[in-house]
């Protein structure tokens, strides 16, 4: 079943693939942004949306890398601050 899906995805024209990935990625980003103020895993959904977009778009891959670097930096800062208290 998975091989058939991969075969279908590989045979799909690039423009149709990009449109599908763009729609799914934007939907995940919007859901993640909503979950930042509503109950739910907001940041995880935002990173998932960026990962989906990064599969087809270079700019999304760069943005994902930049955000992950900033997130890790903020996490290390918080760990260091927690250790000083």
PDB file of N, CA, C and O in Angstrom:
ATOM      1  N   UNK A   1       0.822  -1.195   0.000  1.00  0.00           N
ATOM      2  CA  UNK A   1       0.000   0.000   0.000  1.00  0.00           C
ATOM      3  C   UNK A   1       0.871   1.267   0.000  1.00  0.00           C
ATOM      4  O   UNK A   1       0.632   2.197  -0.770  1.00  0.00           O
ATOM      5  N   UNK A   2       1.883   1.283   0.878  1.00  0.00           N
ATOM      6  CA  UNK A   2       2.755   2.449   0.958  1.00  0.00           C
ATOM      7  C   UNK A   2       3.561   2.617  -0.328  1.00  0.00           C
ATOM      8  O   UNK A   2       3.810   3.742  -0.763  1.00  0.00           O
ATOM      9  N   UNK A   3       3.968   1.505  -0.936  1.00  0.00           N
ATOM     10  CA  UNK A   3       4.707   1.594  -2.193  1.00  0.00           C
ATOM     11  C   UNK A   3       3.840   2.185  -3.302  1.00  0.00           C
ATOM     12  O   UNK A   3       4.334   2.945  -4.135  1.00  0.00           O
ATOM     13  N   UNK A   4       2.557   1.842  -3.318  1.00  0.00           N
ATOM     14  CA  UNK A   4       1.647   2.409  -4.315  1.00  0.00           C
ATOM     15  C   UNK A   4       1.496   3.910  -4.115  1.00  0.00           C
ATOM     16  O   UNK A   4       1.450   4.674  -5.079  1.00  0.00           O
ATOM     17  N   UNK A   5       1.419   4.321  -2.858  1.00  0.00           N
ATOM     18  CA  UNK A   5       1.303   5.746  -2.564  1.00  0.00           C
ATOM     19  C   UNK A   5       2.570   6.495  -2.979  1.00  0.00           C
ATOM     20  O   UNK A   5       2.489   7.584  -3.548  1.00  0.00           O
ATOM     21  N   UNK A   6       3.730   5.920  -2.700  1.00  0.00           N
ATOM     22  CA  UNK A   6       4.985   6.547  -3.119  1.00  0.00           C
ATOM     23  C   UNK A   6       5.091   6.636  -4.638  1.00  0.00           C
ATOM     24  O   UNK A   6       5.553   7.641  -5.180  1.00  0.00           O
ATOM     25  N   UNK A   7       4.656   5.575  -5.321  1.00  0.00           N
ATOM     26  CA  UNK A   7       4.677   5.563  -6.782  1.00  0.00           C
ATOM     27  C   UNK A   7       3.750   6.651  -7.331  1.00  0.00           C
ATOM     28  O   UNK A   7       4.119   7.380  -8.252  1.00  0.00           O
ATOM     29  N   UNK A   8       2.549   6.754  -6.763  1.00  0.00           N
ATOM     30  CA  UNK A   8       1.596   7.780  -7.195  1.00  0.00           C
ATOM     31  C   UNK A   8       2.167   9.176  -6.954  1.00  0.00           C
ATOM     32  O   UNK A   8       2.062  10.051  -7.814  1.00  0.00           O
ATOM     33  N   UNK A   9       2.773   9.383  -5.781  1.00  0.00           N
ATOM     34  CA  UNK A   9       3.338  10.699  -5.447  1.00  0.00           C
ATOM     35  C   UNK A   9       4.489  11.055  -6.381  1.00  0.00           C
ATOM     36  O   UNK A   9       4.633  12.215  -6.768  1.00  0.00           O
ATOM     37  N   UNK A  10       5.310  10.071  -6.748  1.00  0.00           N
ATOM     38  CA  UNK A  10       6.432  10.317  -7.657  1.00  0.00           C
ATOM     39  C   UNK A  10       5.940  10.645  -9.062  1.00  0.00           C
ATOM     40  O   UNK A  10       6.579  11.420  -9.773  1.00  0.00           O
ATOM     41  N   UNK A  11       4.817  10.068  -9.469  1.00  0.00           N
ATOM     42  CA  UNK A  11       4.268  10.304 -10.809  1.00  0.00           C
ATOM     43  C   UNK A  11       3.437  11.580 -10.895  1.00  0.00           C
ATOM     44  O   UNK A  11       3.108  12.032 -11.992  1.00  0.00           O
ATOM     45  N   UNK A  12       3.098  12.160  -9.754  1.00  0.00           N
ATOM     46  CA  UNK A  12       2.301  13.381  -9.739  1.00  0.00           C
ATOM     47  C   UNK A  12       3.131  14.533 -10.302  1.00  0.00           C
ATOM     48  O   UNK A  12       4.304  14.670  -9.952  1.00  0.00           O
ATOM     49  N   UNK A  13       2.548  15.358 -11.161  1.00  0.00           N
ATOM     50  CA  UNK A  13       3.305  16.505 -11.710  1.00  0.00           C
ATOM     51  C   UNK A  13       3.816  17.421 -10.588  1.00  0.00           C
ATOM     52  O   UNK A  13       3.132  17.611  -9.583  1.00  0.00           O
ATOM     53  N   UNK A  14       5.000  17.978 -10.760  1.00  0.00           N
ATOM     54  CA  UNK A  14       5.601  18.804  -9.697  1.00  0.00           C
ATOM     55  C   UNK A  14       4.727  19.966  -9.239  1.00  0.00           C
ATOM     56  O   UNK A  14       4.683  20.266  -8.046  1.00  0.00           O
ATOM     57  N   UNK A  15       4.038  20.618 -10.153  1.00  0.00           N
ATOM     58  CA  UNK A  15       3.197  21.743  -9.753  1.00  0.00           C
ATOM     59  C   UNK A  15       2.046  21.274  -8.870  1.00  0.00           C
ATOM     60  O   UNK A  15       1.709  21.940  -7.891  1.00  0.00           O
ATOM     61  N   UNK A  16       1.447  20.150  -9.200  1.00  0.00           N
ATOM     62  CA  UNK A  16       0.354  19.615  -8.378  1.00  0.00           C
ATOM     63  C   UNK A  16       0.877  19.208  -6.997  1.00  0.00           C
ATOM     64  O   UNK A  16       0.195  19.403  -5.991  1.00  0.00           O
ATOM     65  N   UNK A  17       2.084  18.643  -6.954  1.00  0.00           N
ATOM     66  CA  UNK A  17       2.690  18.274  -5.672  1.00  0.00           C
ATOM     67  C   UNK A  17       2.921  19.505  -4.814  1.00  0.00           C
ATOM     68  O   UNK A  17       2.640  19.503  -3.615  1.00  0.00           O
ATOM     69  N   UNK A  18       3.439  20.567  -5.445  1.00  0.00           N
ATOM     70  CA  UNK A  18       3.709  21.786  -4.687  1.00  0.00           C
ATOM     71  C   UNK A  18       2.433  22.422  -4.159  1.00  0.00           C
ATOM     72  O   UNK A  18       2.406  22.925  -3.036  1.00  0.00           O
ATOM     73  N   UNK A  19       1.383  22.401  -4.958  1.00  0.00           N
ATOM     74  CA  UNK A  19       0.107  22.967  -4.509  1.00  0.00           C
ATOM     75  C   UNK A  19      -0.439  22.162  -3.340  1.00  0.00           C
ATOM     76  O   UNK A  19      -0.918  22.739  -2.364  1.00  0.00           O
ATOM     77  N   UNK A  20      -0.373  20.830  -3.424  1.00  0.00           N
ATOM     78  CA  UNK A  20      -0.869  19.979  -2.343  1.00  0.00           C
ATOM     79  C   UNK A  20      -0.067  20.195  -1.061  1.00  0.00           C
ATOM     80  O   UNK A  20      -0.640  20.305   0.022  1.00  0.00           O
ATOM     81  N   UNK A  21       1.256  20.256  -1.186  1.00  0.00           N
ATOM     82  CA  UNK A  21       2.116  20.468  -0.027  1.00  0.00           C
ATOM     83  C   UNK A  21       1.876  21.857   0.555  1.00  0.00           C
ATOM     84  O   UNK A  21       1.846  22.016   1.775  1.00  0.00           O
ATOM     85  N   UNK A  22       1.706  22.855  -0.292  1.00  0.00           N
ATOM     86  CA  UNK A  22       1.452  24.217   0.179  1.00  0.00           C
ATOM     87  C   UNK A  22       0.144  24.289   0.960  1.00  0.00           C
ATOM     88  O   UNK A  22       0.096  24.901   2.027  1.00  0.00           O
ATOM     89  N   UNK A  23      -0.906  23.676   0.446  1.00  0.00           N
ATOM     90  CA  UNK A  23      -2.203  23.695   1.137  1.00  0.00           C
ATOM     91  C   UNK A  23      -2.120  22.997   2.488  1.00  0.00           C
ATOM     92  O   UNK A  23      -2.593  23.529   3.492  1.00  0.00           O
ATOM     93  N   UNK A  24      -1.521  21.811   2.517  1.00  0.00           N
ATOM     94  CA  UNK A  24      -1.398  21.071   3.774  1.00  0.00           C
ATOM     95  C   UNK A  24      -0.504  21.812   4.758  1.00  0.00           C
ATOM     96  O   UNK A  24      -0.829  21.899   5.942  1.00  0.00           O
ATOM     97  N   UNK A  25       0.606  22.341   4.290  1.00  0.00           N
ATOM     98  CA  UNK A  25       1.524  23.063   5.177  1.00  0.00           C
ATOM     99  C   UNK A  25       0.897  24.312   5.770  1.00  0.00           C
ATOM    100  O   UNK A  25       1.051  24.581   6.962  1.00  0.00           O
ATOM    101  N   UNK A  26       0.194  25.074   4.951  1.00  0.00           N
ATOM    102  CA  UNK A  26      -0.464  26.284   5.464  1.00  0.00           C
ATOM    103  C   UNK A  26      -1.562  25.930   6.447  1.00  0.00           C
ATOM    104  O   UNK A  26      -1.744  26.622   7.448  1.00  0.00           O
ATOM    105  N   UNK A  27      -2.304  24.851   6.173  1.00  0.00           N
ATOM    106  CA  UNK A  27      -3.346  24.414   7.105  1.00  0.00           C
ATOM    107  C   UNK A  27      -2.738  24.026   8.455  1.00  0.00           C
ATOM    108  O   UNK A  27      -3.288  24.360   9.504  1.00  0.00           O
ATOM    109  N   UNK A  28      -1.614  23.328   8.427  1.00  0.00           N
ATOM    110  CA  UNK A  28      -0.955  22.951   9.679  1.00  0.00           C
ATOM    111  C   UNK A  28      -0.400  24.174  10.413  1.00  0.00           C
ATOM    112  O   UNK A  28      -0.491  24.259  11.637  1.00  0.00           O
ATOM    113  N   UNK A  29       0.174  25.120   9.664  1.00  0.00           N
ATOM    114  CA  UNK A  29       0.676  26.347  10.304  1.00  0.00           C
ATOM    115  C   UNK A  29      -0.457  27.135  10.957  1.00  0.00           C
ATOM    116  O   UNK A  29      -0.309  27.640  12.070  1.00  0.00           O
ATOM    117  N   UNK A  30      -1.586  27.237  10.260  1.00  0.00           N
ATOM    118  CA  UNK A  30      -2.730  27.970  10.808  1.00  0.00           C
ATOM    119  C   UNK A  30      -3.283  27.262  12.049  1.00  0.00           C
ATOM    120  O   UNK A  30      -3.621  27.911  13.039  1.00  0.00           O
ATOM    121  N   UNK A  31      -3.373  25.939  11.991  1.00  0.00           N
ATOM    122  CA  UNK A  31      -3.845  25.191  13.153  1.00  0.00           C
ATOM    123  C   UNK A  31      -2.880  25.347  14.323  1.00  0.00           C
ATOM    124  O   UNK A  31      -3.308  25.501  15.467  1.00  0.00           O
ATOM    125  N   UNK A  32      -1.596  25.309  14.045  1.00  0.00           N
ATOM    126  CA  UNK A  32      -0.604  25.492  15.106  1.00  0.00           C
ATOM    127  C   UNK A  32      -0.668  26.882  15.715  1.00  0.00           C
ATOM    128  O   UNK A  32      -0.543  27.038  16.930  1.00  0.00           O
ATOM    129  N   UNK A  33      -0.861  27.890  14.878  1.00  0.00           N
ATOM    130  CA  UNK A  33      -0.979  29.258  15.397  1.00  0.00           C
ATOM    131  C   UNK A  33      -2.225  29.388  16.275  1.00  0.00           C
ATOM    132  O   UNK A  33      -2.195  30.060  17.305  1.00  0.00           O
ATOM    133  N   UNK A  34      -3.301  28.753  15.869  1.00  0.00           N
ATOM    134  CA  UNK A  34      -4.520  28.786  16.686  1.00  0.00           C
ATOM    135  C   UNK A  34      -4.306  28.065  18.014  1.00  0.00           C
ATOM    136  O   UNK A  34      -4.827  28.479  19.049  1.00  0.00           O
ATOM    137  N   UNK A  35      -3.535  26.986  17.968  1.00  0.00           N
ATOM    138  CA  UNK A  35      -3.296  26.211  19.195  1.00  0.00           C
ATOM    139  C   UNK A  35      -2.336  26.898  20.151  1.00  0.00           C
ATOM    140  O   UNK A  35      -2.163  26.441  21.281  1.00  0.00           O
ATOM    141  N   UNK A  36      -1.710  27.980  19.724  1.00  0.00           N
ATOM    142  CA  UNK A  36      -0.887  28.737  20.664  1.00  0.00           C
ATOM    143  C   UNK A  36      -1.749  29.416  21.721  1.00  0.00           C
ATOM    144  O   UNK A  36      -1.296  29.635  22.845  1.00  0.00           O
ATOM    145  N   UNK A  37      -2.990  29.750  21.366  1.00  0.00           N
ATOM    146  CA  UNK A  37      -3.901  30.371  22.331  1.00  0.00           C
ATOM    147  C   UNK A  37      -5.016  29.427  22.756  1.00  0.00           C
ATOM    148  O   UNK A  37      -5.685  29.671  23.760  1.00  0.00           O
ATOM    149  N   UNK A  38      -5.223  28.358  22.007  1.00  0.00           N
ATOM    150  CA  UNK A  38      -6.215  27.336  22.352  1.00  0.00           C
ATOM    151  C   UNK A  38      -5.482  26.108  22.876  1.00  0.00           C
ATOM    152  O   UNK A  38      -4.267  25.993  22.715  1.00  0.00           O
ATOM    153  N   UNK A  39      -6.212  25.194  23.498  1.00  0.00           N
ATOM    154  CA  UNK A  39      -5.549  23.965  23.958  1.00  0.00           C
ATOM    155  C   UNK A  39      -5.039  23.135  22.776  1.00  0.00           C
ATOM    156  O   UNK A  39      -5.735  22.949  21.778  1.00  0.00           O
ATOM    157  N   UNK A  40      -3.830  22.655  22.917  1.00  0.00           N
ATOM    158  CA  UNK A  40      -3.265  21.810  21.872  1.00  0.00           C
ATOM    159  C   UNK A  40      -1.776  22.040  21.722  1.00  0.00           C
ATOM    160  O   UNK A  40      -1.226  22.988  22.282  1.00  0.00           O
ATOM    161  N   UNK A  41      -1.123  21.170  20.966  1.00  0.00           N
ATOM    162  CA  UNK A  41       0.331  21.267  20.780  1.00  0.00           C
ATOM    163  C   UNK A  41       0.681  22.266  19.679  1.00  0.00           C
ATOM    164  O   UNK A  41       1.020  21.867  18.565  1.00  0.00           O
ATOM    165  N   UNK A  42       0.604  23.543  19.980  1.00  0.00           N
ATOM    166  CA  UNK A  42       0.802  24.591  18.989  1.00  0.00           C
ATOM    167  C   UNK A  42       2.150  24.574  18.309  1.00  0.00           C
ATOM    168  O   UNK A  42       2.226  24.533  17.081  1.00  0.00           O
ATOM    169  N   UNK A  43       3.229  24.604  19.098  1.00  0.00           N
ATOM    170  CA  UNK A  43       4.562  24.658  18.500  1.00  0.00           C
ATOM    171  C   UNK A  43       4.881  23.391  17.724  1.00  0.00           C
ATOM    172  O   UNK A  43       5.519  23.447  16.673  1.00  0.00           O
ATOM    173  N   UNK A  44       4.443  22.255  18.234  1.00  0.00           N
ATOM    174  CA  UNK A  44       4.701  20.999  17.522  1.00  0.00           C
ATOM    175  C   UNK A  44       4.000  21.000  16.166  1.00  0.00           C
ATOM    176  O   UNK A  44       4.562  20.528  15.177  1.00  0.00           O
ATOM    177  N   UNK A  45       2.791  21.522  16.114  1.00  0.00           N
ATOM    178  CA  UNK A  45       2.047  21.588  14.856  1.00  0.00           C
ATOM    179  C   UNK A  45       2.682  22.586  13.893  1.00  0.00           C
ATOM    180  O   UNK A  45       2.707  22.354  12.684  1.00  0.00           O
ATOM    181  N   UNK A  46       3.187  23.679  14.417  1.00  0.00           N
ATOM    182  CA  UNK A  46       3.877  24.655  13.569  1.00  0.00           C
ATOM    183  C   UNK A  46       5.135  24.040  12.959  1.00  0.00           C
ATOM    184  O   UNK A  46       5.394  24.208  11.767  1.00  0.00           O
ATOM    185  N   UNK A  47       5.914  23.331  13.772  1.00  0.00           N
ATOM    186  CA  UNK A  47       7.118  22.673  13.241  1.00  0.00           C
ATOM    187  C   UNK A  47       6.754  21.572  12.247  1.00  0.00           C
ATOM    188  O   UNK A  47       7.470  21.365  11.267  1.00  0.00           O
ATOM    189  N   UNK A  48       5.654  20.867  12.488  1.00  0.00           N
ATOM    190  CA  UNK A  48       5.195  19.854  11.538  1.00  0.00           C
ATOM    191  C   UNK A  48       4.804  20.507  10.210  1.00  0.00           C
ATOM    192  O   UNK A  48       5.141  19.992   9.144  1.00  0.00           O
ATOM    193  N   UNK A  49       4.099  21.630  10.271  1.00  0.00           N
ATOM    194  CA  UNK A  49       3.734  22.356   9.057  1.00  0.00           C
ATOM    195  C   UNK A  49       4.963  22.825   8.290  1.00  0.00           C
ATOM    196  O   UNK A  49       5.001  22.741   7.062  1.00  0.00           O
ATOM    197  N   UNK A  50       5.962  23.315   9.007  1.00  0.00           N
ATOM    198  CA  UNK A  50       7.204  23.732   8.347  1.00  0.00           C
ATOM    199  C   UNK A  50       7.944  22.545   7.744  1.00  0.00           C
ATOM    200  O   UNK A  50       8.550  22.669   6.680  1.00  0.00           O
ATOM    201  N   UNK A  51       7.901  21.403   8.410  1.00  0.00           N
ATOM    202  CA  UNK A  51       8.548  20.202   7.866  1.00  0.00           C
ATOM    203  C   UNK A  51       7.858  19.755   6.584  1.00  0.00           C
ATOM    204  O   UNK A  51       8.519  19.336   5.634  1.00  0.00           O
ATOM    205  N   UNK A  52       6.538  19.843   6.557  1.00  0.00           N
ATOM    206  CA  UNK A  52       5.792  19.493   5.336  1.00  0.00           C
ATOM    207  C   UNK A  52       6.163  20.455   4.213  1.00  0.00           C
ATOM    208  O   UNK A  52       6.434  20.029   3.090  1.00  0.00           O
ATOM    209  N   UNK A  53       6.174  21.745   4.512  1.00  0.00           N
ATOM    210  CA  UNK A  53       6.522  22.736   3.502  1.00  0.00           C
ATOM    211  C   UNK A  53       7.972  22.581   3.041  1.00  0.00           C
ATOM    212  O   UNK A  53       8.280  22.786   1.867  1.00  0.00           O
ATOM    213  N   UNK A  54       8.857  22.221   3.967  1.00  0.00           N
ATOM    214  CA  UNK A  54      10.274  22.077   3.629  1.00  0.00           C
ATOM    215  C   UNK A  54      10.531  20.907   2.684  1.00  0.00           C
ATOM    216  O   UNK A  54      11.588  20.840   2.056  1.00  0.00           O
ATOM    217  N   UNK A  55       9.575  19.988   2.577  1.00  0.00           N
ATOM    218  CA  UNK A  55       9.766  18.868   1.654  1.00  0.00           C
ATOM    219  C   UNK A  55       9.730  19.314   0.197  1.00  0.00           C
ATOM    220  O   UNK A  55      10.234  18.606  -0.675  1.00  0.00           O
ATOM    221  N   UNK A  56       9.141  20.478  -0.081  1.00  0.00           N
ATOM    222  CA  UNK A  56       9.037  20.968  -1.453  1.00  0.00           C
ATOM    223  C   UNK A  56       9.605  22.369  -1.657  1.00  0.00           C
ATOM    224  O   UNK A  56       9.892  22.749  -2.792  1.00  0.00           O
ATOM    225  N   UNK A  57       9.773  23.142  -0.590  1.00  0.00           N
ATOM    226  CA  UNK A  57      10.170  24.540  -0.732  1.00  0.00           C
ATOM    227  C   UNK A  57      11.443  24.824   0.055  1.00  0.00           C
ATOM    228  O   UNK A  57      11.538  24.501   1.239  1.00  0.00           O
ATOM    229  N   UNK A  58      12.414  25.428  -0.611  1.00  0.00           N
ATOM    230  CA  UNK A  58      13.713  25.749   0.001  1.00  0.00           C
ATOM    231  C   UNK A  58      13.557  26.786   1.111  1.00  0.00           C
ATOM    232  O   UNK A  58      14.190  26.664   2.159  1.00  0.00           O
ATOM    233  N   UNK A  59      12.724  27.803   0.897  1.00  0.00           N
ATOM    234  CA  UNK A  59      12.565  28.862   1.881  1.00  0.00           C
ATOM    235  C   UNK A  59      12.015  28.312   3.198  1.00  0.00           C
ATOM    236  O   UNK A  59      12.385  28.784   4.272  1.00  0.00           O
ATOM    237  N   UNK A  60      11.138  27.322   3.115  1.00  0.00           N
ATOM    238  CA  UNK A  60      10.577  26.739   4.329  1.00  0.00           C
ATOM    239  C   UNK A  60      11.642  25.940   5.078  1.00  0.00           C
ATOM    240  O   UNK A  60      11.655  25.913   6.308  1.00  0.00           O
ATOM    241  N   UNK A  61      12.531  25.293   4.333  1.00  0.00           N
ATOM    242  CA  UNK A  61      13.613  24.547   4.968  1.00  0.00           C
ATOM    243  C   UNK A  61      14.544  25.495   5.713  1.00  0.00           C
ATOM    244  O   UNK A  61      14.977  25.192   6.825  1.00  0.00           O
ATOM    245  N   UNK A  62      14.852  26.624   5.119  1.00  0.00           N
ATOM    246  CA  UNK A  62      15.705  27.620   5.772  1.00  0.00           C
ATOM    247  C   UNK A  62      15.021  28.197   7.012  1.00  0.00           C
ATOM    248  O   UNK A  62      15.663  28.374   8.047  1.00  0.00           O
ATOM    249  N   UNK A  63      13.725  28.491   6.914  1.00  0.00           N
ATOM    250  CA  UNK A  63      12.977  29.030   8.051  1.00  0.00           C
ATOM    251  C   UNK A  63      12.905  28.008   9.178  1.00  0.00           C
ATOM    252  O   UNK A  63      13.055  28.355  10.349  1.00  0.00           O
ATOM    253  N   UNK A  64      12.676  26.751   8.823  1.00  0.00           N
ATOM    254  CA  UNK A  64      12.625  25.684   9.831  1.00  0.00           C
ATOM    255  C   UNK A  64      13.959  25.561  10.549  1.00  0.00           C
ATOM    256  O   UNK A  64      13.990  25.437  11.773  1.00  0.00           O
ATOM    257  N   UNK A  65      15.054  25.594   9.814  1.00  0.00           N
ATOM    258  CA  UNK A  65      16.381  25.498  10.424  1.00  0.00           C
ATOM    259  C   UNK A  65      16.647  26.678  11.352  1.00  0.00           C
ATOM    260  O   UNK A  65      17.184  26.499  12.445  1.00  0.00           O
ATOM    261  N   UNK A  66      16.279  27.869  10.926  1.00  0.00           N
ATOM    262  CA  UNK A  66      16.482  29.065  11.739  1.00  0.00           C
ATOM    263  C   UNK A  66      15.660  28.993  13.019  1.00  0.00           C
ATOM    264  O   UNK A  66      16.163  29.298  14.100  1.00  0.00           O
ATOM    265  N   UNK A  67      14.386  28.587  12.900  1.00  0.00           N
ATOM    266  CA  UNK A  67      13.531  28.492  14.080  1.00  0.00           C
ATOM    267  C   UNK A  67      14.012  27.424  15.050  1.00  0.00           C
ATOM    268  O   UNK A  67      13.977  27.631  16.263  1.00  0.00           O
ATOM    269  N   UNK A  68      14.462  26.285  14.532  1.00  0.00           N
ATOM    270  CA  UNK A  68      14.972  25.235  15.407  1.00  0.00           C
ATOM    271  C   UNK A  68      16.224  25.694  16.159  1.00  0.00           C
ATOM    272  O   UNK A  68      16.405  25.371  17.333  1.00  0.00           O
ATOM    273  N   UNK A  69      17.081  26.445  15.475  1.00  0.00           N
ATOM    274  CA  UNK A  69      18.279  26.971  16.134  1.00  0.00           C
ATOM    275  C   UNK A  69      17.891  27.938  17.255  1.00  0.00           C
ATOM    276  O   UNK A  69      18.450  27.878  18.350  1.00  0.00           O
ATOM    277  N   UNK A  70      16.946  28.817  16.985  1.00  0.00           N
ATOM    278  CA  UNK A  70      16.490  29.774  18.004  1.00  0.00           C
ATOM    279  C   UNK A  70      15.800  29.054  19.161  1.00  0.00           C
ATOM    280  O   UNK A  70      15.992  29.420  20.321  1.00  0.00           O
ATOM    281  N   UNK A  71      14.995  28.030  18.850  1.00  0.00           N
ATOM    282  CA  UNK A  71      14.284  27.273  19.870  1.00  0.00           C
ATOM    283  C   UNK A  71      15.272  26.559  20.788  1.00  0.00           C
ATOM    284  O   UNK A  71      15.101  26.567  22.007  1.00  0.00           O
ATOM    285  N   UNK A  72      16.307  25.940  20.210  1.00  0.00           N
ATOM    286  CA  UNK A  72      17.316  25.259  21.019  1.00  0.00           C
ATOM    287  C   UNK A  72      18.089  26.250  21.875  1.00  0.00           C
ATOM    288  O   UNK A  72      18.422  25.961  23.025  1.00  0.00           O
ATOM    289  N   UNK A  73      18.371  27.410  21.318  1.00  0.00           N
ATOM    290  CA  UNK A  73      19.065  28.436  22.076  1.00  0.00           C
ATOM    291  C   UNK A  73      18.219  28.907  23.264  1.00  0.00           C
ATOM    292  O   UNK A  73      18.739  29.066  24.368  1.00  0.00           O
ATOM    293  N   UNK A  74      16.939  29.126  23.046  1.00  0.00           N
ATOM    294  CA  UNK A  74      16.043  29.544  24.130  1.00  0.00           C
ATOM    295  C   UNK A  74      15.902  28.447  25.180  1.00  0.00           C
ATOM    296  O   UNK A  74      15.819  28.737  26.373  1.00  0.00           O
ATOM    297  N   UNK A  75      15.876  27.200  24.747  1.00  0.00           N
ATOM    298  CA  UNK A  75      15.786  26.086  25.683  1.00  0.00           C
ATOM    299  C   UNK A  75      17.039  26.000  26.552  1.00  0.00           C
ATOM    300  O   UNK A  75      16.941  25.783  27.759  1.00  0.00           O
ATOM    301  N   UNK A  76      18.209  26.168  25.949  1.00  0.00           N
ATOM    302  CA  UNK A  76      19.454  26.163  26.728  1.00  0.00           C
ATOM    303  C   UNK A  76      19.504  27.331  27.698  1.00  0.00           C
ATOM    304  O   UNK A  76      19.966  27.173  28.828  1.00  0.00           O
ATOM    305  N   UNK A  77      19.033  28.507  27.277  1.00  0.00           N
ATOM    306  CA  UNK A  77      18.996  29.668  28.154  1.00  0.00           C
ATOM    307  C   UNK A  77      18.103  29.388  29.355  1.00  0.00           C
ATOM    308  O   UNK A  77      18.462  29.709  30.488  1.00  0.00           O
ATOM    309  N   UNK A  78      16.924  28.783  29.106  1.00  0.00           N
ATOM    310  CA  UNK A  78      15.992  28.483  30.195  1.00  0.00           C
ATOM    311  C   UNK A  78      16.580  27.446  31.149  1.00  0.00           C
ATOM    312  O   UNK A  78      16.401  27.549  32.362  1.00  0.00           O
ATOM    313  N   UNK A  79      17.282  26.449  30.607  1.00  0.00           N
ATOM    314  CA  UNK A  79      17.916  25.443  31.474  1.00  0.00           C
ATOM    315  C   UNK A  79      18.989  26.088  32.340  1.00  0.00           C
ATOM    316  O   UNK A  79      19.101  25.770  33.524  1.00  0.00           O
ATOM    317  N   UNK A  80      19.774  26.984  31.770  1.00  0.00           N
ATOM    318  CA  UNK A  80      20.820  27.662  32.543  1.00  0.00           C
ATOM    319  C   UNK A  80      20.211  28.552  33.615  1.00  0.00           C
ATOM    320  O   UNK A  80      20.722  28.598  34.734  1.00  0.00           O
ATOM    321  N   UNK A  81      19.140  29.255  33.305  1.00  0.00           N
ATOM    322  CA  UNK A  81      18.478  30.115  34.288  1.00  0.00           C
ATOM    323  C   UNK A  81      17.868  29.295  35.402  1.00  0.00           C
ATOM    324  O   UNK A  81      17.913  29.693  36.566  1.00  0.00           O
ATOM    325  N   UNK A  82      17.293  28.145  35.054  1.00  0.00           N
ATOM    326  CA  UNK A  82      16.675  27.288  36.073  1.00  0.00           C
ATOM    327  C   UNK A  82      17.734  26.720  37.017  1.00  0.00           C
ATOM    328  O   UNK A  82      17.471  26.514  38.202  1.00  0.00           O
ATOM    329  N   UNK A  83      18.918  26.472  36.489  1.00  0.00           N
ATOM    330  CA  UNK A  83      19.991  25.948  37.330  1.00  0.00           C
ATOM    331  C   UNK A  83      20.541  26.973  38.298  1.00  0.00           C
ATOM    332  O   UNK A  83      21.120  26.589  39.314  1.00  0.00           O
ATOM    333  N   UNK A  84      20.388  28.252  38.033  1.00  0.00           N
ATOM    334  CA  UNK A  84      20.910  29.313  38.887  1.00  0.00           C
ATOM    335  C   UNK A  84      19.947  29.686  40.014  1.00  0.00           C
ATOM    336  O   UNK A  84      20.322  30.376  40.963  1.00  0.00           O
ATOM    337  N   UNK A  85      18.723  29.228  39.900  1.00  0.00           N
ATOM    338  CA  UNK A  85      17.722  29.606  40.919  1.00  0.00           C
ATOM    339  C   UNK A  85      17.811  28.681  42.110  1.00  0.00           C
ATOM    340  O   UNK A  85      17.055  28.834  43.068  1.00  0.00           O
TER     341      UNK A  85
END
